[in-house]
């Protein structure tokens, strides 16, 4: 019903910046909140950043707060994640996701649609 397509991942050096994009396709009438998660092989998928339905409220994981910025545009049906001052610990597959809640949510179980992910690799 809803398809999410991430892009913008790639190789980066420590201290570099990178911008990820997420396009929302299909029937998005029930889409409200948006979020970004990341996962490393062998580890649980973790919350990175969340955005509410009107794109005017956000929540960030402590490890990225001050470095990452999430934003969205409901007309363009796009979501972005600006990543600054990257470190090797940011290396992971990043996933865009949507939720049916207007407020920001941080639990993986509150998100219903997911993209296929985009790889971000940060070298020392």
N, C-alpha and C positions, 0 to 999 in steps of 0.2 A: 504494500500500500504506500509506504514511504521509503524512498531510497536516499541514502546519504553517501556522497562521494568526496573523500578527502584528497587533498593535493598540497604540494609545497614542501614535502619532506625531502630529506637528502643528507648530504655530508656537511658538517660544520666544524669549526675549530672552537676550542674553549674561548669564551668571550664574545663570540659572534652572535648575530641575530638571525632569526628565521621566522617566516610567517606561514602559517598553515591556513588553508581554506577548506570550507565544507559547503557543498552545494546540496540543498534540499530539493528532491524531486518527487513527483507523484502527488497524491492527495495529502496535503499538509494542513488541512483544516483543523485537525485536532492537535497539531504540534503547538506547544506552548514554550516550555523551557528548553534550553540547549546546554550542552556541556561537552567537556573534553576529558578523556581518560587516557591513560597510557599503561603499557604492559611490557615487561621484560620476560623473556623465556624463563620458566620456572617460578615466576612470581605472580601474585594476584594482581588483577587489573585495578589500578588505583585512580582515584579522583584527582583531577588537575585543576579544572576551573568550571564554573557554572554560570549561566546567564538566565535571567527571568524572561517572561513572555514579551515584555515591552523593551527589553534590552537596556534597562536603566538601573539594574541591580546585579551584582555579581559576587561570587564567593570563590576564593582561591585556596588551594592547599598551602600549608605553611612553607613548604620547601620551594614554592614558586612565587609566592607573594612578593610583590615589588619588582619582579622580573618579567612575569607574563601578564598579558592583557587580553581578555576575551571581549569580543564585540559581535554584533549582528545587525542585519538589515532585513526586516520582514517583507519588504517590497521585492527586493532582489532575491530573497530566500537564501541568504548566505550567512555563514558564521565564520569568524576568523579567530585565530589564536596567535598573537604576536609574542614571540619569545626573544628575550634579550639576555645578555650575559650568560650564554649557555655554558654548561659544564658537562663533563663526561657522564655524570649521574643523570642527566636528562635523556640519555640514550634510551630509546624505547620505541615501540610501535604506538602511535598516537591515534586514538579513535574519537570521532565525532559522534554524538548521540543526542536524541531528543526525548523529552518527557511530556506527559499530558498535564503537568502542573504549571500554573502561572508563576508561582514563586520559585526561587532557586532551590534545587535539591542536589544533594551530594552523594546519595546512596546509589550504587549501581543498579539496584533493584527497582529504583524509581524511573529508570529510563527504558523506553520500549523499542526504539529503533536505533540501529547502529550501522556505521559505515564499516568498510573492510579494513581501514587503517592505513596509515602512511608511516614509513620508517624514518626515524630521525637518529642519526649517528653523530655523536660529538667526540672528537679526538682531543687529546691533551696538547 
